[in-house]
Amino acid sequence: MNPVEAPLTAPAPLAIGRGDELSVGVRARARAAPWALSLGVLFVYLLFPTRNYYWDGIDFALTVEQSRGLGPALIHPHHLLYNVFGYYVYHAFEALGLQVRAVHALQAANALLSALSALLLHRFLSRTLRSTFLSATLTLLFSFSATWWKYSTDADSYVLSVLSLLVCLNLLFAARGPRPWSVALAHSAGMFMHQLAVFFYPVIVLGLLLDGRGLTRRRRLILVLQYSVAASSFTLAVNYFCFHLQTGGYGPADFVAWLTSYVQGPQAYSLGFDWREVVVHTFRGHARLFFGGRFNWLDGLLGLPVLTLLATLIAVASFLVYETFRGFKTIVSSFKSPVALDDKARWAAAACGLWACAYFAFLCFWYPYFTPYRMFYLPALVFLLGAAAVRYDLLRTPRRRRFASMFVAAMALSNFLFFIYPLSHVEKNPAVEMALGMGEAWPAGTVVYYARPNADNELFHYFNPATDWRKLDADPGGSFEETLREVYGRGGGAWLDASALDRMQSSPAGSRWLAEHSAGGRRVELVGGGYRIIFVQVMPSAAAGDAQARDVSRGGGGGLDEDTVE
């Protein structure tokens, strides 16, 4: 370690005069570096899209494909305009002559939006921490953290909403001074994609107060008022318009009920406060935010490239362990002599600290176990790590910078090998694999009956678009018998899902009906490992006894190692 090496700070501005072509080249490379980094991130995302789809994304894709144009069906109270965004993305691919499913179009869009998020985060970090190396390292840490990487290759609204927050952050810390109207528009856009963007409000208020540091207190309060009125008015107006468009109503009480129509009850949300639960979920949630996957997900995928990457990961991890023990004392000593951050870095640290605290406080009471919500303050955590590195001069030597680089590389390799790469294979998601294989059993015209809608049904419906899904009547009788005859008369088939089976079997009469009408029919199931997906074929009573029995069953595999929200 070289004790006389300069600390990690931004280089002094380069004067351009005669013979300064080198300075021009350095500046050009500095400007191009963030774009090259973002394009590299985009390339990796596009190469390995997930096949373990989050159920929300399938719901969005199904809504987009079933929509016959822009209309009320695309509106969702909690993700107000995301389906509208998805509708334009899907049809943009069609306009380009690319025939892709909506879920794949949304995955590609999310990859691009995530790469833009990396670019904006890098820009913010460069302006506040003033270190090219640190900005690039932290941007890669953000981009290849487990949960963010997974959702960047999935179809969901989180990435676009967080991108809007990063736009707000860059506007707040731009060199041009306070721009409350632009920030209000960007923040509203984030809330239109996901309601949780609302908790960024105190961060913007603090940012405007800090950004107006050269102004009087009265002028700074006016800036906050301008933003607050603009953002709240625009957000409520668009929500109210969408509410009226979808329901035809006008009343304030109906509007509030519509806004909260998808809010689940206390049993689902685990309302209340338990310190032990909060501590457990906090540590586990942040660990899963950065690292994810399972070792056994590589079963069946081992080949020379994977083995090479595994060997590389082991070598990098060994280096990190060695360097940690070797330099532990010097790292500890760095905390004894902190250096002062400049004004811009201190203001950014205050804003990001408030950002993390606002979402953390929310998650202490509401969905504390749901890791993907922590993505809403992931950029704040990344910045705070960088601010700590600058304040305690943790990266002042080449050796420590190598350690930081190797740590990010190890994280990225681990997440890729045990999380991203396995989940890019259909066979690692038994439900998707089963849904894709149901085309043989479900020809066009097949009707599937259910008692309760659920995410599994949406998955199977999406990958079998020629099927017709109908809600089962409480007590199927003669009319249902006629319906079955009509379905089979036109060459279709009829099936019951697990919820419909449960309803049938809940009464003696239903059990007798099911035994008569499913005799000789097919049964397809995926039970175990967190799955309970069952489909049973039912037929008119006269046809049931004559049909040939064929039973197809599947054993369960492990589900995605991530929290789920029903």
CORVENJO-V164845 format. One record per residue. N is the residue number from 0. RES is the residue in one letter. SS is DSSP state (A for helix, B for strand, O for the rest). BURIAL is + if it has 16 or more other ideal C-beta (glycine too) atoms within 10 Angstrom, else -. Layout:
N RES SS BURIAL
N RES SS BURIAL
//
This chain:
0 M O -
1 N O -
2 P O -
3 V O -
4 E O -
5 A O -
6 P O -
7 L O +
8 T O -
9 A O -
10 P O -
11 A O -
12 P O -
13 L O -
14 A O -
15 I O -
16 G O -
17 R O -
18 G O -
19 D O -
20 E A -
21 L A -
22 S A -
23 V A -
24 G A -
25 V A -
26 R A -
27 A A -
28 R A -
29 A A -
30 R A -
31 A A -
32 A A -
33 P A +
34 W A -
35 A A -
36 L A +
37 S A +
38 L A -
39 G A -
40 V A +
41 L A +
42 F A -
43 V A +
44 Y A +
45 L A -
46 L A -
47 F O +
48 P O +
49 T O +
50 R O +
51 N O +
52 Y O +
53 Y O +
54 W A +
55 D A +
56 G A +
57 I A +
58 D A +
59 F A +
60 A A +
61 L A +
62 T A +
63 V A +
64 E A +
65 Q A -
66 S O +
67 R O -
68 G O -
69 L O -
70 G O -
71 P A -
72 A A -
73 L A +
74 I O +
75 H O +
76 P O +
77 H O +
78 H O +
79 L O +
80 L O +
81 Y A +
82 N A +
83 V A +
84 F A +
85 G A +
86 Y A +
87 Y A -
88 V A +
89 Y A +
90 H A +
91 A A -
92 F A +
93 E A -
94 A A -
95 L O -
96 G O -
97 L O -
98 Q O -
99 V O -
100 R O +
101 A A +
102 V A +
103 H A -
104 A A +
105 L A +
106 Q A +
107 A A +
108 A A +
109 N A +
110 A A +
111 L A +
112 L A +
113 S A +
114 A A +
115 L A +
116 S A +
117 A A +
118 L A +
119 L A +
120 L A +
121 H A +
122 R A +
123 F A +
124 L A +
125 S A +
126 R A +
127 T A +
128 L A +
129 R O +
130 S O +
131 T A +
132 F A -
133 L A +
134 S A +
135 A A +
136 T A +
137 L A +
138 T A +
139 L A +
140 L A +
141 F A +
142 S A +
143 F O +
144 S O +
145 A A +
146 T A +
147 W A +
148 W A +
149 K A +
150 Y A +
151 S A +
152 T O +
153 D O +
154 A O +
155 D O +
156 S O +
157 Y A +
158 V A +
159 L A +
160 S A +
161 V A +
162 L A +
163 S A +
164 L A +
165 L A +
166 V A +
167 C A +
168 L A +
169 N A +
170 L A +
171 L A +
172 F O +
173 A O +
174 A O -
175 R O -
176 G O -
177 P O +
178 R O +
179 P A +
180 W A -
181 S A +
182 V A +
183 A A +
184 L A +
185 A A +
186 H A +
187 S A +
188 A A +
189 G A +
190 M A +
191 F A +
192 M A +
193 H O +
194 Q A +
195 L A +
196 A A +
197 V A -
198 F A +
199 F A +
200 Y A +
201 P A -
202 V A +
203 I A +
204 V A +
205 L A +
206 G A +
207 L A +
208 L A +
209 L A +
210 D A +
211 G O +
212 R O -
213 G O -
214 L O -
215 T O -
216 R A -
217 R A -
218 R A -
219 R A +
220 L A -
221 I A +
222 L A +
223 V A +
224 L A -
225 Q A +
226 Y A +
227 S A +
228 V A -
229 A A +
230 A A +
231 S A -
232 S A -
233 F A +
234 T A +
235 L A -
236 A A -
237 V A +
238 N A +
239 Y A +
240 F A -
241 C A +
242 F A +
243 H A -
244 L A -
245 Q A +
246 T A +
247 G O -
248 G O -
249 Y O -
250 G O -
251 P A -
252 A A -
253 D A -
254 F A +
255 V A -
256 A A -
257 W A +
258 L A +
259 T O -
260 S O -
261 Y O -
262 V O -
263 Q O -
264 G O -
265 P A -
266 Q A -
267 A A -
268 Y A -
269 S O -
270 L O -
271 G O -
272 F O -
273 D O -
274 W A -
275 R A -
276 E A -
277 V A -
278 V A -
279 V A -
280 H A +
281 T A -
282 F A -
283 R A -
284 G A +
285 H A -
286 A A -
287 R A +
288 L A +
289 F A +
290 F O +
291 G O +
292 G O +
293 R O -
294 F A -
295 N A -
296 W A +
297 L A +
298 D O -
299 G O -
300 L O -
301 L O -
302 G O -
303 L A -
304 P A -
305 V A -
306 L A -
307 T A -
308 L A -
309 L A +
310 A A -
311 T A -
312 L A +
313 I A -
314 A A -
315 V A +
316 A A -
317 S A -
318 F A +
319 L A -
320 V A -
321 Y A -
322 E A +
323 T A -
324 F A -
325 R A -
326 G A +
327 F A -
328 K A -
329 T A -
330 I A -
331 V A -
332 S A -
333 S A +
334 F O -
335 K O -
336 S O -
337 P O -
338 V O -
339 A O -
340 L O +
341 D O -
342 D A -
343 K A -
344 A A +
345 R A -
346 W A +
347 A A +
348 A A +
349 A A -
350 A A +
351 C A +
352 G A +
353 L A +
354 W A +
355 A A +
356 C A -
357 A A +
358 Y A +
359 F A +
360 A A -
361 F A +
362 L A +
363 C A -
364 F A -
365 W O -
366 Y O +
367 P O +
368 Y O -
369 F O +
370 T A +
371 P A +
372 Y A +
373 R A +
374 M A +
375 F A +
376 Y A +
377 L A +
378 P A +
379 A A +
380 L A +
381 V A +
382 F A +
383 L A +
384 L A +
385 G A +
386 A A +
387 A A -
388 A A +
389 V A +
390 R A +
391 Y O +
392 D O +
393 L O +
394 L O +
395 R O +
396 T O +
397 P A -
398 R A -
399 R A +
400 R A +
401 R A -
402 F A +
403 A A +
404 S A +
405 M A +
406 F A +
407 V A +
408 A A +
409 A A +
410 M A +
411 A A +
412 L A +
413 S A +
414 N A +
415 F A +
416 L A +
417 F A +
418 F A +
419 I A +
420 Y A +
421 P A +
422 L A +
423 S O +
424 H O +
425 V A -
426 E A -
427 K A +
428 N O +
429 P A +
430 A A +
431 V A +
432 E A +
433 M A +
434 A A +
435 L A -
436 G A +
437 M A +
438 G A -
439 E O -
440 A O +
441 W O +
442 P O -
443 A O -
444 G O -
445 T O +
446 V B +
447 V B +
448 Y B +
449 Y B +
450 A O +
451 R O -
452 P O -
453 N O +
454 A A +
455 D A +
456 N A +
457 E A +
458 L A +
459 F A +
460 H A +
461 Y A +
462 F O +
463 N O +
464 P O -
465 A O -
466 T O +
467 D B -
468 W B +
469 R B -
470 K B -
471 L O +
472 D O -
473 A O -
474 D O -
475 P O +
476 G O -
477 G A -
478 S A -
479 F A +
480 E A -
481 E A -
482 T A +
483 L A +
484 R A -
485 E A -
486 V A +
487 Y A +
488 G A -
489 R O -
490 G O -
491 G O +
492 G O +
493 A B +
494 W B +
495 L B +
496 D B +
497 A A +
498 S A +
499 A A +
500 L A +
501 D A -
502 R A +
503 M A +
504 Q A -
505 S O -
506 S O -
507 P A -
508 A A -
509 G A +
510 S A -
511 R A -
512 W A +
513 L A +
514 A A -
515 E A -
516 H A +
517 S A +
518 A O -
519 G O -
520 G O +
521 R B +
522 R B +
523 V B +
524 E B +
525 L B +
526 V B -
527 G B -
528 G O -
529 G O -
530 Y B +
531 R B -
532 I B +
533 I B +
534 F B +
535 V B +
536 Q B +
537 V B +
538 M O +
539 P O +
540 S A -
541 A A -
542 A A -
543 A A +
544 G O -
545 D O -
546 A O -
547 Q O -
548 A O -
549 R B -
550 D B -
551 V B -
552 S B -
553 R B +
554 G B -
555 G O +
556 G O +
557 G O -
558 G O -
559 L O +
560 D O -
561 E O +
562 D O +
563 T O -
564 V O -
565 E O -
//
